Amino acid sequence: MDVKSGVGAASGDTRDYRTPRRLRVRRHVRAHGTRAVLLGTTGTGVLAGFLSASDYTWPLLAYLGVVAASSALILVAIGLPTRAGPAPAPANGPASSRTVRTVSRAASVASTFLRPGPDELHDPVYGAGLRALLPPSRPLLVISSNRRDVGRDHELPLPLFAATPGRPTCVDVDPREFGIPLRPYSFEREQPEGGQDVDHTLAVKDLVFMPELAAALGGGVPDRPTDDAPVMLPEHCVDPQLLAERDVVVIGGPDTNFWHGALFEPVAREFAVPRSPVPLALQLRSGGSPLPSYGSRSMGVRLAGLGDVLPHSRDDETDLDERLFPTYGMALAARNPYAAALGRAHWVLFVAGTRSLGTSGVLLGLTRMLRAMRADDGLNFASHVPSAAGPVPVSAALFRVGEVQQPLLRRGGELTPRQVRALPPSGLDPQYSDGYVPTVVEYLSYGDGSPPTWRVV
């Protein structure tokens, strides 16, 4: 959705990604209230049993009071901060990692334009539209690593590569080990298919438009003359402490980029416990058993009015399989979970396609969106997700590649000249070439009150 927000680009806007205290308390009660009452009731029953064995009998109201008091104490105890190690020191001094009181437009855009009520959405980045990505920011683009680039994988702090080739890999992450007070979590990563590296495959096409995206995000301009922090790093060159200090762009699906799943899982957990009435719009995560599973063979889409614009889809929810939708890709922005746990205000942007062509198209589409928003202070992009209160705009965009440039090819013993080709909206292109480079990218656009439609970025 491209709309006029009326929000200026003043750099004095306050970046504040904190959830209001009232909403935090409400979410905590919703998530843990039942368990606290059950534990309080159980403890009171044990107490009543001991008192009965000792020939003591209390009035019913006294037992109810004990249940209420013990449940409240248990609820408070569950909400106590998680013990963590020392917080990581900023790499370039205190100014290199902004706290929750540093500058950004996300909070002002969310409060002035999109206005997702606090009862609906607790993530201010997810509710701010893609304008939340504009400077001032410290973007770090994380790309996948080729297995051959890492000779000492036993030194990696987390298992970036597959333990058993050809089988899903179970990953256990305890952020507290890195000084980040988040509860441990686990997920499962699927592996790429085909005759390629069973651990990782660095799709070079994913990188074609990365310089343009970095420049559009403002990553080409250092915060200070002495700030030499890189804008792009391979996944094996970053760690949770570094990711907590930057605005992070994860390029590629979780089967090839470890940090896609490692960062998306705590984001998804925030939406799941307690369950948010505003769902995540786009994801490569599926509810596995017993662990959530991450791959890139299909993309989960939950957007309003899908049945009108996507074949083979239900009204508001569908899975885009790479065999039917090979040119599609996603961009979803949310609050950086590692930074938020340390009281810092940074975002994370997930960029992935069902195939490499889709990922490359997302990068090109995002670059054009960011350029348009920097040229127009009142412009924002968002997509609508269904909720009980009606469609809610969020920081997500579904893209598809509509046109590509085909390189010079030798087919049937003859040279086929370089040319521009239009791609079908679904299904495989019978003339497909590995050399396709996106030239025209469309996104699913939402107008105020009008059905979604595909528009060229």
Secondary structure per residue as TSV (DSSP state, phi and psi in degrees):
chain	resnum	aa	ss	phi	psi
A	1	M	-	360.0	129.6
A	2	D	E	-115.2	119.6
A	3	V	E	-140.6	161.8
A	4	K	E	-89.2	118.6
A	5	S	-	-93.8	-22.0
A	6	G	-	75.1	13.0
A	7	V	-	-98.9	125.6
A	8	G	-	-75.6	174.1
A	9	A	-	-105.8	26.3
A	10	A	-	-60.1	131.7
A	11	S	T	-74.5	-4.3
A	12	G	T	-84.9	-1.4
A	13	D	-	-59.5	148.1
A	14	T	B	-94.0	126.1
A	15	R	-	-84.6	117.5
A	16	D	-	-147.0	103.5
A	17	Y	-	-100.4	14.5
A	18	R	-	-74.6	143.4
A	19	T	-	-79.9	133.0
A	20	P	-	-54.0	144.8
A	21	R	H	-58.6	-40.7
A	22	R	H	-60.5	-41.1
A	23	L	H	-71.9	-35.5
A	24	R	H	-61.8	-43.1
A	25	V	H	-64.6	-43.1
A	26	R	H	-63.6	-43.0
A	27	R	H	-64.0	-38.6
A	28	H	H	-65.9	-41.3
A	29	V	H	-66.3	-41.8
A	30	R	H	-63.4	-38.4
A	31	A	H	-77.1	-36.9
A	32	H	H	-123.9	0.8
A	33	G	H	-61.8	-45.1
A	34	T	H	-61.8	-43.9
A	35	R	H	-64.1	-40.0
A	36	A	H	-63.7	-41.8
A	37	V	H	-64.6	-42.3
A	38	L	H	-62.5	-43.6
A	39	L	H	-66.5	-41.0
A	40	G	H	-63.7	-40.8
A	41	T	H	-66.1	-41.2
A	42	T	H	-62.4	-45.6
A	43	G	H	-63.2	-39.5
A	44	T	H	-66.3	-37.7
A	45	G	H	-62.8	-40.4
A	46	V	H	-63.4	-43.2
A	47	L	H	-60.9	-43.0
A	48	A	H	-62.4	-36.2
A	49	G	H	-64.4	-44.3
A	50	F	H	-64.3	-42.0
A	51	L	H	-64.5	-40.2
A	52	S	H	-64.0	-38.8
A	53	A	H	-66.3	-23.6
A	54	S	T	-97.2	11.5
A	55	D	T	63.8	32.0
A	56	Y	-	-110.8	137.9
A	57	T	-	-132.4	126.5
A	58	W	-	-102.1	155.7
A	59	P	-	-64.5	155.9
A	60	L	H	-58.8	-38.5
A	61	L	H	-63.1	-33.6
A	62	A	H	-64.6	-43.7
A	63	Y	H	-64.6	-39.4
A	64	L	H	-62.9	-37.8
A	65	G	H	-64.1	-39.9
A	66	V	H	-64.6	-40.9
A	67	V	H	-60.0	-46.3
A	68	A	H	-64.3	-45.1
A	69	A	H	-66.6	-45.4
A	70	S	H	-67.1	-36.9
A	71	S	H	-63.7	-41.4
A	72	A	H	-63.8	-43.8
A	73	L	H	-62.8	-41.6
A	74	I	H	-64.5	-39.9
A	75	L	H	-63.0	-41.2
A	76	V	H	-65.7	-42.1
A	77	A	H	-63.6	-38.5
A	78	I	H	-63.1	-33.0
A	79	G	T	-86.2	1.7
A	80	L	S	-64.5	146.8
A	81	P	-	-57.9	144.0
A	82	T	-	-72.2	134.9
A	83	R	-	-66.3	132.6
A	84	A	-	-138.6	164.2
A	85	G	-	-75.8	-173.4
A	86	P	-	-63.7	141.1
A	87	A	-	-65.4	144.2
A	88	P	-	-66.6	140.7
A	89	A	-	-78.3	139.6
A	90	P	-	-58.4	145.7
A	91	A	T	-70.8	-29.9
A	92	N	T	-127.4	38.6
A	93	G	-	90.4	175.5
A	94	P	G	-59.8	-31.0
A	95	A	G	-76.3	-12.1
A	96	S	G	-77.3	-19.4
A	97	S	S	-126.9	110.1
A	98	R	-	-69.8	142.5
A	99	T	B	-87.7	-174.8
A	100	V	T	-68.2	-7.2
A	101	R	T	-106.0	15.6
A	102	T	S	-91.9	-179.3
A	103	V	B	-88.1	139.7
A	104	S	-	-173.2	168.3
A	105	R	S	-98.9	-7.1
A	106	A	H	-58.0	-47.8
A	107	A	H	-65.3	-42.4
A	108	S	H	-69.0	-37.7
A	109	V	H	-64.7	-44.2
A	110	A	I	-62.3	-40.4
A	111	S	I	-80.5	-28.0
A	112	T	I	-94.9	-35.8
A	113	F	I	-106.4	-65.8
A	114	L	I	-76.0	-36.4
A	115	R	-	52.8	50.2
A	116	P	-	-73.8	120.1
A	117	G	-	-57.6	146.8
A	118	P	T	-59.8	-23.8
A	119	D	T	-74.8	-17.6
A	120	E	T	-94.3	-41.2
A	121	L	-	-144.0	128.1
A	122	H	-	-100.8	-12.1
A	123	D	-	-96.4	109.1
A	124	P	T	-70.0	-24.1
A	125	V	T	-74.4	-45.7
A	126	Y	T	-61.6	-28.2
A	127	G	T	-96.9	8.9
A	128	A	S	-103.8	-8.1
A	129	G	-	81.6	165.5
A	130	L	G	-68.9	-6.9
A	131	R	G	-65.6	-18.3
A	132	A	G	-62.3	-18.0
A	133	L	G	-82.4	-11.9
A	134	L	S	-68.9	156.9
A	135	P	S	-61.3	159.5
A	136	P	S	-77.5	132.5
A	137	S	-	-154.0	168.6
A	138	R	-	-125.4	74.2
A	139	P	E	-70.7	142.5
A	140	L	E	-131.0	115.3
A	141	L	E	-91.9	118.0
A	142	V	E	-104.0	121.1
A	143	I	E	-110.9	165.7
A	144	S	-	-75.2	155.2
A	145	S	-	-104.9	142.4
A	146	N	-	-78.0	138.0
A	147	R	G	-55.7	-30.8
A	148	R	G	-73.6	-12.5
A	149	D	G	-82.5	-10.6
A	150	V	-	-120.2	101.2
A	151	G	S	-86.3	-21.8
A	152	R	-	-120.1	65.2
A	153	D	G	-66.8	-16.8
A	154	H	G	-69.9	-14.6
A	155	E	G	-89.0	-8.0
A	156	L	-	-69.0	136.5
A	157	P	S	-69.1	-20.4
A	158	L	S	-136.0	152.8
A	159	P	-	-77.1	90.3
A	160	L	-	-73.4	-24.4
A	161	F	S	-115.2	163.1
A	162	A	-	-67.6	137.4
A	163	A	S	-78.1	-39.7
A	164	T	S	-126.2	109.5
A	165	P	T	-56.2	138.5
A	166	G	T	84.4	-2.7
A	167	R	S	-125.4	152.2
A	168	P	-	-58.0	145.4
A	169	T	E	-106.1	126.6
A	170	C	E	-87.1	130.0
A	171	V	E	-119.7	127.7
A	172	D	E	-111.9	125.5
A	173	V	E	-122.6	126.8
A	174	D	-	-119.2	93.2
A	175	P	G	-59.7	-22.2
A	176	R	G	-62.0	-26.7
A	177	E	G	-61.9	-24.7
A	178	F	G	-105.6	15.1
A	179	G	T	80.8	18.3
A	180	I	-	-110.5	115.0
A	181	P	-	-76.4	69.4
A	182	L	-	-122.3	144.0
A	183	R	-	-64.0	145.9
A	184	P	-	-60.0	154.9
A	185	Y	E	-149.1	162.1
A	186	S	E	-135.4	151.2
A	187	F	E	-155.2	171.0
A	188	E	E	-122.2	134.4
A	189	R	E	-109.0	130.9
A	190	E	-	-82.5	162.9
A	191	Q	-	-106.8	155.0
A	192	P	-	-62.6	155.4
A	193	E	-	-102.0	166.0
A	194	G	S	99.5	-178.7
A	195	G	S	-88.1	57.8
A	196	Q	S	-126.7	-178.9
A	197	D	-	-56.0	124.4
A	198	V	S	-72.5	-15.8
A	199	D	S	-88.5	-66.9
A	200	H	-	-140.1	149.5
A	201	T	-	-132.6	115.1
A	202	L	-	-82.1	104.0
A	203	A	-	-77.3	108.2
A	204	V	G	-60.9	-31.4
A	205	K	G	-62.0	-26.1
A	206	D	G	-61.1	-23.5
A	207	L	G	-94.9	-4.2
A	208	V	T	-56.8	-44.9
A	209	F	T	-103.9	14.7
A	210	M	H	-66.1	-39.9
A	211	P	H	-59.4	-40.7
A	212	E	H	-64.6	-40.9
A	213	L	H	-65.6	-42.4
A	214	A	H	-60.4	-41.7
A	215	A	H	-66.7	-40.5
A	216	A	H	-66.0	-31.8
A	217	L	T	-77.0	-9.3
A	218	G	T	89.2	10.2
A	219	G	T	-72.0	-14.1
A	220	G	T	-81.8	-5.7
A	221	V	S	-112.3	111.4
A	222	P	-	-62.3	152.3
A	223	D	S	-63.3	-38.8
A	224	R	S	-139.7	159.6
A	225	P	T	-58.4	-25.3
A	226	T	T	-95.0	1.7
A	227	D	-	-86.4	104.4
A	228	D	-	-107.2	22.2
A	229	A	-	-61.6	133.0
A	230	P	-	-68.5	154.9
A	231	V	S	-90.2	-26.2
A	232	M	E	-131.3	136.9
A	233	L	E	-142.7	145.9
A	234	P	E	-69.8	158.4
A	235	E	G	-62.3	-28.3
A	236	H	G	-80.8	-4.8
A	237	C	G	-99.0	2.5
A	238	V	-	-119.3	168.2
A	239	D	-	-151.2	168.7
A	240	P	H	-57.5	-35.3
A	241	Q	H	-64.9	-44.2
A	242	L	H	-66.2	-42.1
A	243	L	H	-64.6	-27.1
A	244	A	T	-73.3	-13.3
A	245	E	T	-99.0	-5.0
A	246	R	S	-132.5	162.9
A	247	D	E	-81.9	122.8
A	248	V	E	-110.3	134.1
A	249	V	E	-114.5	116.8
A	250	V	E	-97.7	117.3
A	251	I	E	-99.7	120.8
A	252	G	S	104.6	160.7
A	253	G	-	-75.9	166.9
A	254	P	T	-70.0	-15.3
A	255	D	T	-75.5	-20.6
A	256	T	T	-114.6	-24.6
A	257	N	-	-118.1	109.8
A	258	F	H	-55.4	-39.3
A	259	W	H	-73.2	-15.4
A	260	H	H	-61.3	-53.3
A	261	G	H	-69.7	-39.0
A	262	A	H	-66.2	-31.2
A	263	L	H	-93.2	-30.6
A	264	F	H	-72.3	-33.1
A	265	E	H	-60.6	-48.1
A	266	P	H	-66.1	-28.6
A	267	V	H	-65.4	-46.9
A	268	A	H	-63.7	-34.7
A	269	R	H	-65.0	-35.0
A	270	E	H	-63.2	-31.6
A	271	F	H	-85.5	-16.1
A	272	A	H	-97.2	-30.1
A	273	V	T	-131.5	101.5
A	274	P	T	-74.0	161.2
A	275	R	B	-66.0	125.7
A	276	S	-	-78.3	136.9
A	277	P	S	-69.2	-13.3
A	278	V	S	-107.8	108.9
A	279	P	-	-79.1	167.8
A	280	L	-	-71.8	133.4
A	281	A	S	-75.4	-40.5
A	282	L	E	-138.7	141.6
A	283	Q	E	-166.5	155.0
A	284	L	S	-106.0	24.2
A	285	R	E	-106.0	136.9
A	286	S	E	-126.3	147.6
A	287	G	-	-74.6	93.9
A	288	G	-	-85.2	177.3
A	289	S	S	-133.7	119.2
A	290	P	S	-89.4	-4.9
A	291	L	S	-112.9	150.6
A	292	P	-	-63.7	144.5
A	293	S	E	-115.6	141.0
A	294	Y	E	-122.4	130.7
A	295	G	-	-156.2	-172.0
A	296	S	S	-131.9	18.7
A	297	R	S	-76.8	-22.7
A	298	S	E	-147.5	152.4
A	299	M	E	-118.1	124.2
A	300	G	E	-80.3	124.6
A	301	V	E	-123.4	128.8
A	302	R	E	-133.1	90.7
A	303	L	-	-132.1	152.7
A	304	A	T	-69.8	136.4
A	305	G	T	72.8	27.7
A	306	L	G	-63.8	-33.6
A	307	G	G	-58.9	-21.4
A	308	D	G	-85.5	-16.9
A	309	V	T	-127.6	-11.0
A	310	L	S	-125.1	124.3
A	311	P	T	-68.5	152.6
A	312	H	T	64.9	23.9
A	313	S	-	-116.5	154.2
A	314	R	-	-81.4	-176.3
A	315	D	S	-58.0	-51.8
A	316	D	S	-126.3	2.1
A	317	E	E	-149.2	139.5
A	318	T	E	-162.8	168.6
A	319	D	E	-116.5	125.5
A	320	L	E	-93.9	107.0
A	321	D	E	-80.0	140.6
A	322	E	T	-62.5	-24.5
A	323	R	T	-74.6	-29.0
A	324	L	T	-97.6	-27.1
A	325	F	-	-130.4	64.1
A	326	P	T	-74.5	-12.3
A	327	T	T	-103.9	8.0
A	328	Y	E	-93.3	154.6
A	329	G	E	-155.6	166.6
A	330	M	E	-127.3	150.1
A	331	A	E	-134.7	122.2
A	332	L	E	-136.1	126.4
A	333	A	E	-109.6	139.5
A	334	A	E	-148.5	175.0
A	335	R	E	-69.7	133.5
A	336	N	-	-63.6	112.3
A	337	P	H	-66.3	-34.8
A	338	Y	H	-67.7	-42.5
A	339	A	H	-66.9	-42.0
A	340	A	H	-61.9	-36.4
A	341	A	H	-65.5	-23.5
A	342	L	T	-101.1	9.6
A	343	G	T	76.5	23.3
A	344	R	B	-107.7	155.2
A	345	A	-	-108.6	98.1
A	346	H	-	-141.3	157.3
A	347	W	E	-111.4	165.5
A	348	V	E	-130.8	136.1
A	349	L	E	-119.9	123.1
A	350	F	E	-99.6	121.4
A	351	V	E	-121.8	121.5
A	352	A	E	-160.4	151.6
A	353	G	E	-124.8	162.4
A	354	T	S	-64.8	-28.3
A	355	R	S	-139.4	172.2
A	356	S	H	-59.0	-35.9
A	357	L	H	-61.4	-39.0
A	358	G	H	-66.2	-41.4
A	359	T	H	-61.8	-44.4
A	360	S	H	-61.7	-38.7
A	361	G	H	-65.6	-36.9
A	362	V	H	-62.7	-43.6
A	363	L	H	-59.3	-43.3
A	364	L	H	-66.1	-43.7
A	365	G	H	-62.9	-43.5
A	366	L	H	-62.2	-42.1
A	367	T	H	-58.5	-44.4
A	368	R	H	-68.5	-37.0
A	369	M	H	-63.1	-45.5
A	370	L	H	-64.2	-40.0
A	371	R	H	-63.4	-41.4
A	372	A	H	-64.6	-40.7
A	373	M	H	-70.6	-33.2
A	374	R	H	-70.4	-27.9
A	375	A	H	-83.2	-18.6
A	376	D	-	-132.3	107.2
A	377	D	T	-65.3	-15.9
A	378	G	T	-101.4	7.9
A	379	L	E	-99.2	140.5
A	380	N	E	-145.2	156.9
A	381	F	E	-124.7	135.9
A	382	A	-	-158.6	168.9
A	383	S	E	-126.9	156.9
A	384	H	E	-98.6	133.3
A	385	V	E	-115.1	149.4
A	386	P	-	-75.6	145.6
A	387	S	-	-149.3	171.3
A	388	A	T	-62.4	-28.3
A	389	A	T	-91.5	6.3
A	390	G	S	108.9	177.7
A	391	P	-	-62.0	136.1
A	392	V	E	-120.9	129.2
A	393	P	E	-76.7	138.4
A	394	V	E	-138.3	168.1
A	395	S	S	-82.5	77.0
A	396	A	E	-152.4	154.2
A	397	A	E	-149.5	134.4
A	398	L	E	-102.4	124.4
A	399	F	E	-115.3	159.7
A	400	R	E	-148.8	147.7
A	401	V	E	-86.0	123.4
A	402	G	E	-101.4	-21.7
A	403	E	E	-151.3	143.6
A	404	V	E	-135.2	162.3
A	405	Q	E	-101.0	123.6
A	406	Q	E	-96.2	132.5
A	407	P	-	-76.8	173.8
A	408	L	-	-62.0	127.6
A	409	L	E	-128.5	156.4
A	410	R	E	-110.8	108.0
A	411	R	E	-128.8	132.4
A	412	G	T	61.9	28.1
A	413	G	T	81.6	1.0
A	414	E	E	-124.5	153.0
A	415	L	E	-80.6	130.3
A	416	T	E	-101.3	121.4
A	417	P	-	-67.1	158.8
A	418	R	-	-59.6	134.9
A	419	Q	E	-157.6	166.1
A	420	V	E	-99.3	133.5
A	421	R	E	-126.7	140.3
A	422	A	E	-87.9	141.2
A	423	L	-	-105.5	146.5
A	424	P	-	-68.6	150.3
A	425	P	S	-68.0	-20.2
A	426	S	S	-151.3	158.9
A	427	G	S	86.2	166.6
A	428	L	-	-82.0	143.4
A	429	D	-	-79.8	118.3
A	430	P	T	-63.4	-21.5
A	431	Q	T	-101.5	22.5
A	432	Y	-	-55.3	142.8
A	433	S	-	-131.1	140.7
A	434	D	T	-65.9	-16.0
A	435	G	T	-89.2	6.2
A	436	Y	-	-58.2	134.7
A	437	V	E	-126.7	128.6
A	438	P	E	-61.9	139.8
A	439	T	E	-123.0	-32.5
A	440	V	E	-124.5	126.7
A	441	V	E	-124.3	134.1
A	442	E	E	-109.4	154.2
A	443	Y	E	-132.8	153.8
A	444	L	E	-79.7	110.0
A	445	S	E	-101.1	138.1
A	446	Y	-	-117.3	119.8
A	447	G	-	-93.7	167.7
A	448	D	T	-67.6	105.0
A	449	G	T	81.4	-3.1
A	450	S	S	-103.0	156.1
A	451	P	-	-63.8	154.1
A	452	P	-	-68.0	153.0
A	453	T	E	-149.8	153.3
A	454	W	E	-82.7	129.9
A	455	R	E	-132.0	147.1
A	456	V	E	-74.0	133.6
A	457	V	-	-71.0	360.0
